[in-house]
């Protein structure tokens, strides 16, 4: 650290003894959850002050990095493609000097543009703003949009009457997804009712008369609800889902349907939860399509008549194949398109009405992000694509390829690039992306997506990113954090390689990959990361004592737990908004997501599951005789996912275990923004530059 005389802060201790399953734990810093306590604020401000002073010697490097990051803003004049809804196409335009881009629309047939939504006019958006949804009705009369002005992901929903030029309805509750019925004045939305982030209600709103009515309520708190519209637009689907089914097209344990032109009609249940499988429903012509896991965990596709879609009437369209995950199903009027993935590489395959395979699209990247359709980019937005067309729109992004939107003609089997982000000074030829494998403890091969400069000297330093929770996949991306590369180019240009370790517990290789590291096998996630680090050293890619690991949210908990197992292996650890107190999170069902997370980590109310979780919990395994690598941790005061005191109490406990208060531990608390950090302005680059500067400083000590 910069000044050896600096002493980290340490809050006062309020020991709380707990005995569970004959195990005694002492929690000294639970009181930090009371954010209204002035001592809490004082401690957090003291930690921020220490972080700034302890890294003061990096001021010049940080300024250099901020300039580099801000200099890579996408080139002006290169507009992302508009998406069409009914007679209008909607697009964004960012005026110089304003915080946020505004939404505009113009008639598809031609004509002048019309302002739809200017976030800069919303009071408070100058401090923080995140879009939730942006959904126009089919005829363009109404636009439903939601936003968060704090960072706690509690979105205010509004409906704007474009003809009248004003907002006619507001809901300051907790709206999530929304979808319009075909009558153009009925809106269905999902809502949260509690601080536990349980989305359990479907609400119907008639905006013409202001009638607001709950039409479905899920009583099982381990399940949640979604509402969506079929690609054809003809049907509405109500899905009852497991909360941590995180694929783009979530499998549902129960499905209801309703013709979208009969929003006041009676919902019909077409899949009962007693069936015991997960299903994703779509509509194509005179039948329903079901992506279903009844034949195995990698899914198959079946179809059934609309009037009787019971399992006895199912006809197989695409069989279950081991190792090939059927991830998504998309429908155009004359084409069925599926997104499937074998290993890490995705592919799109089209079929016509008779089932004949047509165009097959395989990106040339070994590991990448592929998304069908165009999205408004909101936190709860859903991508869309034209139905009455033979052209499929999709986007590709990778470690070396900036976000690219492509239109593929499924009849002619030809592609055209509609848009590619242009980054000032970026030359893709200077970088190379690969996938390497590492052998885990049990012999399983764990893939690692890597990128580095072509002229990098090997072995060298490596930054490894990991998540490994809830079956959520992490794919290489150029822009989308936390797996993006654009903000890490400054690391690559200084000789550091970057990689994503696709550990078990994540969903990159399908459901079995996730289920292999849950509950009483969760430590496999941590040992996979250890095996990846050791494998890169053995391959001559990484230098020993030159590996830094980073994770965010659940991934932050992953890196803290892994560092506790092998503190000798890692030069440093970055844990952003980490779930640092996993055991207590699972014990307190009043916390966001806690009840649902027991499916991932186990239920500590059960003795053997408690003991297993206790064995790797980052908070309760801190001790004075087990020093940990230098660690960067951050949190956000208004975070609605990982509450601010969760990382704070870990930091305080860790400092209390060290005679010198662990000066190599740096903790920053964001006083503005939420789980994803600053929404705009200088804070975005500053947060990234701080982490990079700190990482480079740790790696310099390796070389010295």
Secondary structure by P-SEA (a helix, b strand, c coil): cccccbbbbbcccbbbbbbcccbbbbbccccccccccaaaaaaaaaaaaaaaaaaccaaaaaaaaaaaaaaaccccccccbbbbcccccccccccccccbbbbbbbbccbbbbbbccccccccccccbbbbcbbbbcccccbbbbbbbcccccbbbbbbbccccccccccccccccbbbbccccccccccccccccccccbbbbbccccccccccccccccccbbbbbbcccccbbbbbbccccccccbbbbcbbbbcccccccbbbbbcccccccbbbbbbbcccbbbbbcccccccbbbbbbbcccccccccccccccccccccccccccccbbbbbbbcccbbbbbbbcccccccbbbbbcccccccccbbbcccccbbbbbbcccccccbbbbcccccbbbbbbccccccccccbbbbbccccccccccbbbbbbccccbbbbbbbbbcccccccbbbbbbbbbcccccccccccccccccccaaaaaaabbbbbbccccccccccccccccccccccaaaaaaaaaaaaaaaaacccccccbbbbbccaaaaaaaaaaaaccccccbbbbccccccaaaaaacccccccccccccccccccaaaaaaaaaccccccccccccccbbbbbbbccccccccaaaaaaaaaaaaacccccccbbbbbccccccccccccaaaaaaaaaaaaaaaaaaaaaac
